[in-house]
Amino acid sequence: MSLFSFKNLKKSSVYITPNFPTLETKRYKFRILQLINYFILLLILLILLLSIAFTFTPLNNLIMFLENDKLAQQSERIEVLEKKLIILTSELNRISTLDKRLNYALTLARTDSLDSTAAIYDSLRKSKGNRIPVEGSILLIFEKLLNNTFSDSVFFINPIDGIIGKKYNPEKGHLGIDYSVSEGTLVLAPANGTIIFANYTTDNGNVLIIQHKENYLSMFKHCSVLLKSVRENVVQGEPIALSGNTGTNTSGPHLHFEIWKNSKPINPNGLLIN
């Protein structure tokens, strides 16, 4: 039988001799099972005391404070993440709008001849929801009358000194006018504006597009050299390019010039002044 059996454990005892500074020394005898019972009882008593302390003393508030502090930190992190999400969403919307404008400019740059019944016209027109209702608002009616009477309208000068070889004819898909000029002739900005496209395209060679106020766009195709870059501001009469014969959709040196307003092409001759 094992030396450390349960029966031997029950019979075992522990002697405790306190080291008191007295002449007499007394020993205390405790059985092992008795010590185990004391330990269990002490543990139960400690648990009860802690439970009472957390229930009826400010210790409970301390625990709640720690938990509330963690919750507050998590709430702050969630709020920061929400703000970042809103900023990212706004930035994505801005990038999406810019991408649409660039695609629009690229579409115009690649199109020298376009059927007036093409689907692009429907996609470029403004929806009715974007129009400002004038009816029923006296202020808007007077504002419209004043704008028509004293408007600071955009006016365009001839972008190049040359003879018009091909006129504006949207019925046959020609959305601008062609100036018959020699290659390398200086091209000028017809009005103040900002460059929104300046790059090479396969069909129309070097193309430059200027955004003017009042939703006007001016476009220059088949240039030999572009003197301006995207996002540059130009003033009326400033050199912006040199005429040329670039691209596959050309039959000789000339400048193809277009003017668009509110996403629709218009006859440049109606706006050009000497």
PyMOL commands that set and color helices and strands:
alter all, ss='L'
color gray80, all
select helices_A, chain A and resi 6-11+32-56+59-110+119-124+128-130+138-150+170-172+268-270
alter helices_A, ss='H'
color red, helices_A
select strands_A, chain A and resi 13-16+28-31+156-157+163-166+177-180+186-188+193-201+205-212+216-223+225-226+233-234+239-242+255-261+264-266+272-273
alter strands_A, ss='S'
color yellow, strands_A
deselect
rebuild
show_as cartoon
